[in-house]
Amino acid sequence: MWTSSYVGYLNYIIILFLTSGLFTLLVDLSHYKKDGKMTRERKAAVFTGWMNVVLGIVALVGSWYYKRYIW
């Protein structure tokens, strides 16, 4: 029987997406809230933070689904 071992970087990518998204949402937004003049930068930080979190979750669920049902 064939055994396969998958060596890839997807787990690291998922961790990086989630941690960078949470870092952006927690740290950057607190700095932008203190300075009320930077509304466009705050909106960009909110967008990129949530985009990183969503991409991390989608990659995590997709990887789990692939390993569970397809592979």
C-alpha positions as CSV (number, residue, x, y, z in Angstrom):
1,M,0.0,0.0,0.0
2,W,1.3,3.5,-0.8
3,T,1.9,5.8,2.0
4,S,2.2,9.4,1.3
5,S,3.7,12.1,3.5
6,Y,2.9,15.7,2.6
7,V,5.5,18.2,3.4
8,G,4.3,21.7,2.8
9,Y,4.1,25.2,4.1
10,L,0.3,25.5,4.3
11,N,0.3,25.2,8.1
12,Y,2.8,28.1,8.4
13,I,0.8,30.2,6.0
14,I,-2.4,29.6,8.0
15,I,-0.6,30.6,11.2
16,L,0.9,33.7,9.6
17,F,-2.5,34.8,8.1
18,L,-4.3,34.4,11.5
19,T,-1.6,36.0,13.6
20,S,-1.0,38.9,11.3
21,G,-4.7,39.6,11.0
22,L,-5.2,39.5,14.7
23,F,-2.2,41.7,15.3
24,T,-3.4,44.2,12.8
25,L,-6.9,44.3,14.3
26,L,-5.7,44.5,17.9
27,V,-2.6,46.7,17.8
28,D,-2.9,48.9,14.7
29,L,-6.5,49.7,15.3
30,S,-5.8,50.9,18.8
31,H,-3.2,53.3,17.5
32,Y,-5.6,54.6,14.8
33,K,-8.4,55.0,17.4
34,K,-6.1,57.3,19.5
35,D,-5.4,59.5,16.4
36,G,-8.8,60.4,15.1
37,K,-7.4,62.0,11.9
38,M,-6.3,58.8,10.2
39,T,-9.7,57.4,9.1
40,R,-8.6,56.1,5.7
41,E,-5.6,54.3,7.2
42,R,-7.9,52.8,9.9
43,K,-10.3,51.6,7.2
44,A,-7.4,50.0,5.3
45,A,-6.2,48.3,8.5
46,V,-9.6,47.0,9.3
47,F,-10.0,45.6,5.7
48,T,-6.5,44.0,5.6
49,G,-6.9,42.6,9.2
50,W,-10.2,40.9,8.5
51,M,-9.0,39.8,5.1
52,N,-6.1,38.0,6.7
53,V,-8.3,36.4,9.3
54,V,-10.8,35.2,6.7
55,L,-8.1,33.9,4.4
56,G,-6.5,32.0,7.3
57,I,-9.8,30.4,8.3
58,V,-10.7,29.5,4.7
59,A,-7.2,27.9,4.2
60,L,-7.6,26.0,7.5
61,V,-11.1,24.7,6.6
62,G,-10.0,23.9,3.0
63,S,-7.0,22.0,4.2
64,W,-9.0,20.1,6.7
65,Y,-11.7,19.3,4.1
66,Y,-9.1,18.2,1.6
67,K,-7.3,15.9,4.1
68,R,-10.5,14.5,5.5
69,Y,-12.6,13.8,2.4
70,I,-10.5,14.1,-0.7
71,W,-7.1,12.8,0.1
